[in-house]
Amino acid sequence: MIGDSVIDPIYLIDNTFVDWTKEILQKNTLTVYLDKSLGDLRPFVKEMVKETDKMLDIKFKFKRKEKKADIRFYQKYQVHSDPLVIGFAEYYDNSHWNILVSRNYDTIAKPWILLHEFGHTLGLEHPFDNYDGDYYVTTNPAGNGATTNDTVMAYKVDGSYPSTWRTADLDALTGIWN
């Protein structure tokens, strides 16, 4: 955990995402599948999920079979119909989340992208999103609002790509799940 955020966690919580995840939550557990397409990213994702498990009152359990998992991680050449999208979390068929990271994007950024998309599955939104009536400072992702030093959910990278939750992220996640 890095960063001393001034962001109120309310700006990072998307109640729709929370509700979707609560729909698939069983016995306070979410199951996770790591596709072989992740390659060298598999150990990072596994550790990321394990560390998140330690921080929250919900538990995560790894599954070997894709169809039995609530959250499924993949690396693909195209993750969205918009070719500029480098990561994507989609709630699929009211049954599970797919997290997709682009094979075509900078390898150094991929842990951040995966953490960011994992954040969506746990109920986090971008600080600049206004569709739920709140946003932090600006609705412009590149504007003078939050950076990745404040939250992994920001698009504006300040320094290096983060690979761990920031204080604001943890405050929002524990507010949702603890």
WOKAVEN-V504544 format. One record per residue. N is the residue number from 1. PHI is phi in whole degrees, -180 to 180 (* if undefined). Layout:
{{N;PHI} {N;PHI}}
//
This chain:
{{1;*} {2;-135} {3;103} {4;-116} {5;-77} {6;-104} {7;-79} {8;-69} {9;-57} {10;-58} {11;-75} {12;-112} {13;-101} {14;-110} {15;-64} {16;-66} {17;-61} {18;-59} {19;-61} {20;-61} {21;-69} {22;-64} {23;-63} {24;-101} {25;-67} {26;-127} {27;52} {28;61} {29;-131} {30;-115} {31;-98} {32;-131} {33;-120} {34;-111} {35;-70} {36;-61} {37;-62} {38;-67} {39;54} {40;-66} {41;-83} {42;-55} {43;-61} {44;-62} {45;-62} {46;-60} {47;-67} {48;-58} {49;-67} {50;-62} {51;-66} {52;-66} {53;-57} {54;-67} {55;-92} {56;-116} {57;-79} {58;-86} {59;-114} {60;-122} {61;-131} {62;-82} {63;-121} {64;-85} {65;-104} {66;-53} {67;-67} {68;-98} {69;-105} {70;-83} {71;-127} {72;-124} {73;-102} {74;-141} {75;-120} {76;-134} {77;-74} {78;-131} {79;-104} {80;-159} {81;-65} {82;-85} {83;-64} {84;-82} {85;-75} {86;-104} {87;-154} {88;-156} {89;-116} {90;-126} {91;-86} {92;-111} {93;58} {94;52} {95;-131} {96;-165} {97;-104} {98;-108} {99;-112} {100;-121} {101;-123} {102;-76} {103;-67} {104;-84} {105;-103} {106;-49} {107;-59} {108;-62} {109;-83} {110;-61} {111;-59} {112;-62} {113;-60} {114;-64} {115;-64} {116;-58} {117;-68} {118;-61} {119;-57} {120;-59} {121;-65} {122;-97} {123;108} {124;-94} {125;-122} {126;-69} {127;-67} {128;-93} {129;-70} {130;-120} {131;-66} {132;-103} {133;93} {134;-136} {135;-160} {136;-99} {137;67} {138;-148} {139;-93} {140;-89} {141;-57} {142;-98} {143;-75} {144;-86} {145;-104} {146;-70} {147;-120} {148;-68} {149;-73} {150;-88} {151;-157} {152;-68} {153;-85} {154;-78} {155;-95} {156;-80} {157;-81} {158;-116} {159;87} {160;-89} {161;-72} {162;-75} {163;-129} {164;-137} {165;-61} {166;-92} {167;-56} {168;-63} {169;-62} {170;-64} {171;-61} {172;-68} {173;-63} {174;-70} {175;-66} {176;-80} {177;-107} {178;-113}}
//
